[in-house]
């Protein structure tokens, strides 16, 4: 079992470093050792997305979701994938399922606002409605700077995204390790301050 855990952990470690093909090889080793593990399969889906195989990733995650609808990871990962692909129509129901499974009322408020915003004025309306709730929660200390930075980046506000990422990195928020591969931050990759933050988190430099 220890070998399974080692391969599984190493796969996710390689993924955040941007070494996605190596990560895929490691997660496959873990899967062969424990083929019934839904957790390993779900992480394989996320790694497939990191390798650019979005269609295959979504199919695998939806398959797991159908088999075990109460399992959190496929819903959370599909929400992540859909948001990064700007597939907002599919993002909203997956984000709602994630919030409900977590029994997280703050996240449910965010998704509910996003649904209303999307209904009124599409993706931009969704993001702005989400941002308003996130800012309120962040002001009360109930929301991470990293995720707020992500929404600002999606809206094209680079400076505010960078300012919040600086706070996130300074506070060692848990999602910081994903900033190098987070496609929501692609618009920041040419910014010297973003590259400096990537280095401070201990991630390899961007190409």
C-alpha positions in Angstrom: 0.0 0.0 0.0 2.9 2.3 0.8 4.1 2.1 -2.8 0.6 3.0 -4.1 0.6 6.1 -1.8 4.1 7.0 -2.9 3.3 6.9 -6.6 0.0 8.7 -6.1 1.6 11.5 -4.1 4.5 11.8 -6.5 2.2 12.1 -9.4 0.3 15.1 -7.9 3.7 16.6 -7.0 4.9 16.3 -10.6 1.7 17.8 -11.9 2.0 21.1 -9.9 5.7 21.3 -11.1 4.4 21.3 -14.7 5.9 17.9 -15.4 2.5 16.5 -16.5 3.7 13.6 -18.7 5.8 12.2 -15.9 2.9 12.8 -13.5 0.7 10.7 -15.8 3.2 7.9 -15.8 3.3 7.9 -12.0 -0.5 8.0 -11.5 -0.8 5.1 -13.9 1.6 3.1 -11.7 -0.6 3.8 -8.7 -3.7 2.9 -10.7 -2.2 -0.5 -11.7 -1.4 -1.2 -8.0 -4.9 -0.2 -6.8 -7.2 -0.3 -9.8 -10.4 0.1 -7.6 -9.3 3.5 -6.1 -11.7 6.2 -7.1 -9.3 8.8 -5.7 -6.4 7.7 -8.0 -8.8 7.7 -11.0 -10.0 11.1 -10.2 -6.5 12.5 -9.9 -5.7 10.8 -13.2 -8.5 12.9 -14.7 -7.0 16.1 -13.4 -3.5 15.1 -14.6 -4.9 14.2 -18.1 -6.3 17.8 -18.2 -2.9 19.1 -17.3 -1.4 17.2 -20.2 -3.8 18.9 -22.6 -6.2 15.9 -22.9 -9.3 17.8 -21.8 -11.8 15.6 -23.5 -10.4 12.4 -22.0 -10.1 14.0 -18.6 -13.8 15.1 -18.6 -14.9 11.7 -19.8 -13.1 9.9 -17.0 -14.3 12.3 -14.3 -17.9 12.0 -15.5 -17.6 8.3 -15.5 -16.4 8.3 -11.8 -19.2 10.8 -11.0 -21.8 8.5 -12.5 -20.5 5.5 -10.5 -20.2 7.4 -7.2 -22.2 10.6 -7.3 -21.5 11.3 -3.6 -17.7 11.3 -4.1 -16.4 14.9 -3.9 -13.3 14.8 -6.1 -14.9 14.4 -9.6 -17.4 17.2 -9.0 -14.6 19.5 -7.6 -12.2 18.6 -10.5 -14.9 19.1 -13.2 -15.7 22.5 -11.7 -12.0 23.3 -11.9 -11.7 22.1 -15.5 -14.9 23.8 -16.7 -13.9 27.1 -15.1 -10.4 27.0 -16.7 -11.9 26.1 -20.0 -14.4 29.0 -19.7 -17.2 26.4 -19.9 -19.3 28.3 -17.5 -22.6 26.6 -18.2 -21.2 23.2 -17.0 -19.1 24.8 -14.3 -22.0 26.1 -12.3 -23.8 22.8 -11.6 -20.5 21.1 -10.7 -19.6 23.9 -8.4 -23.0 23.7 -6.8 -22.6 19.9 -6.2 -19.2 20.5 -4.7 -20.6 23.2 -2.3 -23.4 20.9 -1.3 -21.2 17.9 -0.7 -18.9 20.1 1.4 -21.9 21.6 3.2 -20.2 24.9 2.5 -22.7 27.7 2.7 -20.3 30.4 1.6 -19.5 28.5 -1.6 -23.2 27.9 -2.1 -23.8 31.6 -1.9 -21.1 32.2 -4.5 -22.6 29.7 -6.9 -26.1 30.9 -6.5 -25.0 34.5 -7.3 -23.1 33.1 -10.3 -26.2 31.3 -11.6 -28.2 34.6 -11.4 -25.4 36.5 -13.1 -25.1 33.9 -15.8 -28.8 33.9 -16.4 -28.9 37.7 -16.7 -25.8 38.4 -18.8 -23.7 35.3 -19.6 -20.2 34.5 -18.5 -19.2 38.0 -17.7 -22.2 38.5 -15.6 -21.5 35.3 -13.8 -18.0 36.3 -13.0 -19.0 39.8 -11.7 -21.7 38.3 -9.6 -19.3 35.8 -8.1 -16.7 38.5 -7.5 -19.1 40.6 -5.5 -19.8 37.7 -3.1 -16.2 36.7 -2.9 -15.1 40.2 -2.1 -17.6 40.4 0.7 -16.4 37.0 2.1 -12.8 37.9 1.7 -13.4 41.2 3.6 -14.7 39.1 6.5 -11.8 36.7 6.4 -13.9 33.9 5.0 -12.3 33.5 1.6 -8.8 33.0 0.2 -6.9 35.7 -1.6 -5.8 33.1 -4.2 -9.3 32.3 -5.4 -10.3 35.9 -5.4 -7.2 36.6 -7.6 -8.4 33.9 -10.0 -11.7 35.6 -10.5 -10.0 39.0 -11.1 -7.7 37.3 -13.6 -10.7 35.8 -15.5 -12.2 39.3 -15.7 -8.9 40.6 -17.1 -7.9 42.8 -14.1 -4.3 41.8 -14.0 -3.1 44.2 -11.3 -5.7 43.3 -8.8 -5.0 39.6 -9.5 -1.3 40.1 -8.9 -1.9 42.1 -5.7 -4.1 39.3 -4.3 -1.6 36.6 -5.4 1.1 38.5 -3.5 -1.1 38.3 -0.4 -1.8 34.6 -1.0 1.9 33.8 -1.4 2.9 35.8 1.7 0.3 34.0 3.7 1.3 30.6 2.3 -2.2 29.7 1.2 -2.6 26.1 0.2 -3.6 26.6 -3.4 -0.4 28.6 -4.2 1.4 25.4 -5.3 -1.0 25.2 -8.3 -0.4 28.7 -9.6 2.1 27.6 -12.2 -0.4 25.2 -13.9 -3.6 27.2 -13.1 -4.9 28.2 -16.5 -6.9 31.0 -15.0 -3.6 32.8 -14.5 -2.3 32.4 -18.1 -2.8 36.1 -18.7 -0.2 36.8 -15.9 2.6 34.5 -17.3 4.4 37.4 -18.9 4.3 39.6 -15.7 7.7 39.7 -13.9 6.0 39.8 -10.5 4.1 36.6 -11.3 7.2 34.8 -12.4 8.9 36.0 -9.2 6.0 34.6 -7.1 6.3 31.3 -8.9 9.9 31.1 -7.8 9.1 32.1 -4.2 6.6 29.3 -4.0 9.4 26.9 -5.0 8.1 26.0 -8.5 10.2 25.7 -11.6 10.4 28.9 -13.8 7.9 29.3 -16.6 9.3 28.8 -20.1 
